[in-house]
Amino acid sequence: MMTSCLANRYGFFICRNLNSCYSWLRLAGHDTKEALATYHAPGRLLTTTGDQRHSIERKTSSSRDQAYFDQIFPELVNGLLTNGLHYAELQEANQWFKKVCEYNVPCGKKIRGLTVQHSYKCLVNKPNQDNLHLAGILGWCVEWFQSFLLVADDIMDNSITRRGKSCWYRREGVGLKAINDLLYLENTIYVILKKYFSTKPYYVDLMELFHETALQTITGQCLDLNTTPSGRLDFTYFTLDRYHTIVKWKTAYYSFCLPVALAMYMAEITDTKTHGNAREILLRMGTYFQVQDDYLDCFSDPELTGKIGTDIEDNKCSWLVVQALAKCNDEQRKDNYGQNDSAKVSKVKDLYIELGLPDLYQQYEDESYKQLMELIDKLSGSLPKEMFVAYMNRIFRRQR
């Protein structure tokens, strides 16, 4: 049963599971006071009265949700290991795959996985403990999904670090064995789904959604790789339209649409129009998120983000270079981009600053927030607006 939205005497919408939505604001590291200030800032869609006195409760609730989510991971890993333990000859492989999972899956911010859990709590009034556990398991399936994509992406991009440590393929004794490992990471999703969801009426929906999202993401990766041919500098496809296409298919579907759609299927929300409206909001949010990633790749502190940005060296079609190409002259297009040379990378960053891209980025953030709030107001329909607003506030002006 979906959570209903009620209008209070001030005319603002509130959600019966508002505390669950509020807890999203803490997932990106905001303290409660900051989160509340953001949520209640002028021009936001939603406000309530008296929430400040409950800030400690929300902080505790968010920490409790995170702790509960984390406790599910060992259960899933142990379940995967028992699949082959009765075959003595598979012991070695199982122990290796245990290392693969523990190194790659649980070490990120886990925002995508937690989004499944929190979305379900926003969509369902008083969910029972069994279903909350299942929502957490689905969330971990999304984390496994992202892990296999990241291992593959790091190999293709020749990346150095991920989540504050060496990329898996760079670990001693791993190398290109990581290709087999990422295939394992992907296939564990379907082992977990079969074990926990095969008797559920929405099991096929979950399976199809993961398969569909994998194909969408792989297609987006193909466009990304073809846009930046290895070994030569070619800005032919470095356009805003091409950039938006890559972002939509490579990032937005799996990072934003997948977690919410999984929760919707669990909540028995299956009609095409509602899913389509949610998808339109979340795809737009995903584009905003990727523009943030591109900016942080260039200008953030690796100690904060946990990775060393290499978009310039890797000749990536990022938001920054697309904007720079629209502003710079022929002299400024000198062959510094796409070169694994720290001096040339610095020249590109200096040019970005000279062209005013940091200011343009701040303007883009503000405009995107306003446009997304309007889109949420227009398309949320029977879904709680608070869920989408909290989702957006969680990533607005993020630093990592």
N, C-alpha and C positions, 0 to 999 in steps of 0.2 A: 504494500500500500504506500503510495507516494506521500511524502510530506506536503502538507498544504501550506500556503502562504496566507497570512492573515494581515489585515490592515489595522494598525493601532489608531488611537484617537488623534495622532498627529498626521495620519495619512501615509506613513511609511510602512513598507512591507517588512514583516518579520517572519522568520522560519521557526517552526517548532524545534528543529534541531540546530538552532543558530550557534550554539556552543561548538558543535562539531565543525561548522563552517569557519568560525572564528579561529579554531585551532590551526587551520591551514596557514594563517598569517605567521605562525611561528616556525614553519617548516624550513624557511630560507634563512633562519637565524635572527629575525627581528626580535627585540625584546617586547614584552607585552605592551608597555606604554607606547612604544613606537608604532607597533601594529595597530593599536587602537586609534592613535592619532592619524595614521594613514587611512584607516577604515572610515573615520568620521570627518575627514578633511572636507572642505567646501567643494561642492560639485559632485560628491560621490552619490551613488544611487541609494545607499541604505544607511540609516542611522537608527539608533535606539536610545533610550534614556536609561541612566543608572548602570550602564555596563562597566564603567570604570571600576566599580567596587567588586566586580567579579573577575578582575584581571588575574589575580592569583589562581583562582579556580581554573581559568582557561589555560594558564601556563602549566598547571598540574595535569590537566586533561591532555594537553598536547604531549607532554613528556610521557604520560601513561600510554597514550596511543603509540608513540614511538617505541617504547619498551615492549609493549605487547606485540607489535609488528616484528621487532627484532627477535623475539623468542620463537617465532614460527620458523625461522631459517634453519636452525639445526634439525628440527623435525623433518623438514623437506630433504635436506642433505642425507640424513640417515636413511630416509625412505628410499632415496635413489640408490644408495649403497646396497641395501638389502635385495635389490632386484637381481643382482648377479652373484651374491655371496655364496649361494649353494653350488656354484661352479668354481671349483678350486683354481682353475686356470685363469679366472678373471680377477683374482684378488689384486694383482699388480695394477691392472687397468683401473679398477675401482678406486684404489688408493690415489692413483694419479689424478683421476677425475675429481676426487674430493679436494685435492689441492687446487685444481682448476676453478672449482666453484668458490672455494673459500677466498681465493686471491682476487677473483674478478667480480663476483656478484654483490657482496654486502658492503662494499667500501665507499660507495658514493653517498650523495645526500638522500637518496631513496625517495625523492619527491614523487616520481611517477608511480611507484608502488604504493606509497602512502595515499596518493590521490584516489586510487581505487577504493581503499578503505574509508576515506573521509567522504567521498562522493556517495558511497552506499549509505553511510550514516545520514547524509543530508537528504537522500531520496526516500528513505524508508523511516516511518515513524516507529520508534521503539523496536529496532531490530533485535532478534534473539542472539544469544552468544554463539550458537552454532553457525549462523549465517555471517556474523562478524568475523569468525575464524576463517570461513571460506573466502570472505572478501579480502582478508589478509593474505591468504594463499594465492588468490588471483593477483594481488599486488606484487607478490614475489615472482610470479610468472612474468610480469612486465619487467621486473628487474633482471631476470634471466634473459629476457628478450633483448633488453638494452645491452647487456654484457656481451652477448655474441656479436652484436652489431659493432660495439666499441673495439673489441679485439680485432675484428676484420678491418675496421676503419684505421686503427693504429698501424696495422701492417701495410695497408695501401698508402697511407700518408707518411710512412717511415717516421712515426712519432716517437718521442723520447720518453715522456712521462704521461701518466694518467692517474688522476685522483691522488696526486702527491707521491707517487712511487713509480718505479720503472714499468713501462708497458710490459704486458705479459710475454710477448714474443721476444723481448730483450732480456728476459731472465735467463740466467745460466742454465743450460740444458733444455731450453724450450725451442727458441728459434722458430722455424717454419712448422714445427709440430703444433704450433698454435692454430694452424688452419684446421687440423683435426679436432682440436679442443673447442674451437668456436662452433663446429658442427655438433659436437656433443652438447654444448650449452644450449643451442637452439632446440635440439631434440628432447632435452629434459622437460621442456615446457609441456610437451604433449604427453609425456609419461605422468607428470603431475596432474594434468587436467583429467586424464583417464582415471587415475586413482581416486580423485576427490569429487569429480563432477559428472562421471559417466551416467549416473542415474538421474541427473537433474534435467528438467525439461528444456533448459537453455544450453545444454552441453554442446549441441551442434552449432549454435550461434557463437559460442566462445571459440570453438575450433576454427570455424570459418573466419572469424574476425582476426585471429592471430595469423592465419595463412594469408589472408588478404592484406594485412598490414605489413607482413614480411615482404610480399611482392611489391607493394607500394614503396617501401623503403629502399629495397634493392634497385628499383627503377630510378628512384631519385639519386641514388649513389652513382648509377650509370651516367645519368645526365651530368652530375658533378664532375666525374672523371673525364668525360668527353669534352667538357667545357674547357678543361685545363690540360691540354696534351703535354705529355712528359717531354722534357728536353728542349722545348721552344716556347717563346713568348708570343702569344696570339690573343689579342683582346677582342677578336671578332664577336664572340658570344657573351662578352661581359656587358650585358644589358640588364636593366632592372626587371624586364619581363622574364628573362632567363633565370635571373636570381630568384625571383618569386616562385617560379616553377620548381626549381631545385629544392628550395626550402619547404614548399608544400609537400612534396613527395618524400624527401629524404628525412625530414625532421618532424613536421607538424602532425602528420597522421599518427606516428607511433608515440610521440612525446605528449600529445595533448588529446587527440581523439580517442586513442585506444583505451587509456585508463578510465575515462568517463563512460565510454560505450560499454565496457565490461561491467561497470557498476549498474548501468541502466538495464542491461540484460538480467543481471541478478535481481534487480528490483521489478522485473517483469514489465519493463517499458520497452515495447517492441515496435510501435508504429513508426512507419518510415518518415513521416513529417517531423516528429519530435526528434528523432535521431539526426535528420537532415539539418534542422535548426541548430541543434547542439554542435554538429560538425562545422557549420559555417562560423559560429562564434569561436570555436577552438582552433580552427585552421588560421583564422586571423590572429589569434593569440600566439600561435606557433610561429608565425612570421615575425611578430614583435620579439619573441624569445630568441630567435636565431639572429636577428639584428643585434640584440644585446650580446649574444655569444661572439659575434664577429668583432664588436667593439672591444669586449673584454679580452679577446685573443690578442689584440694589439696593445691595449693601453693598461691592462690590469696587472697586478702583482702576482707572479706565479705562486708565491707562497700562500696567497689567498685563494686562488682558483684551483690549485693542485695540479696544474699542467702548464707546460711551456708552450706559448702560442707560436704556431709555425705557418699561419695562413699566408704570410708574405713570401716566405721561402718556398712554400708548396705551390705558389702560383694559383691560389684559390680565388674563385669568383665570390668574393665577400662583398658585403654592403659597402664597406669603406672604399674599396678600389673602384666599385661601380660609380659611387658618388664622386670620387676623385677624377675619374676619366671624363665625367660630364663637366668638370670645372677647369681642368688643367689645360695648358697649351702644349704645343709640340715639343718645346724645350724641356718641359717638366715630365714628358713621357719617356725620358731616357731609360735605358735598359737596367733598371735597378730592381724591378719587381720580378719575383720568381727566381731569385738568385740566393743560393745558400752562402751568403757573405754578410757578416754582421754589419760591416760598414754600409753596404747597400740597403740592408734592412733598416738601419737607422735613418738613411736618407729618405726612404719611403715614409717612415713615421713622421719625420720632420715636415715632409711635404703635406701629409694629412693635416698636421697642425696649421701649417701655412695657409692651407685652403679652407680652414675654419670648420673641419669635420667634427671636432668635439662639440662645438656649439650646435652644429646641424643635428648631431645625435641627440643632444638634450631637447631640442625642439621636436625631433621625431618622437621621443619618449612621451612628451606631454600631449602631443597631438594623437598619438596612438591610444593613450589612456582614455582620452575624451571620446574618440571614435568607438572604442570597444565598449565603453559604458553605454553609449547610445545603441550599439548593436545588441548588447545584452537586454536592454530595456525593450527592444523591438522583437527579439526572437526567442527569449527564454520561455514564453508561453506557460505551460503547466509545470515546467521545471523551476525549482527555486532559484530566483535571481541571485540570492546570497551565495550559492555555490560557485557561480561564475565570477561574481565580484571578488570573493575571497581568493579564488584561483588567480585572478589578475593582480590583486594587491600583494599576493605572495611573491610575484616576480617583478613587480614594478620597482624600478631603480635598484635592482639587485646588483651586488658587487662580486658575485662569484657564480 
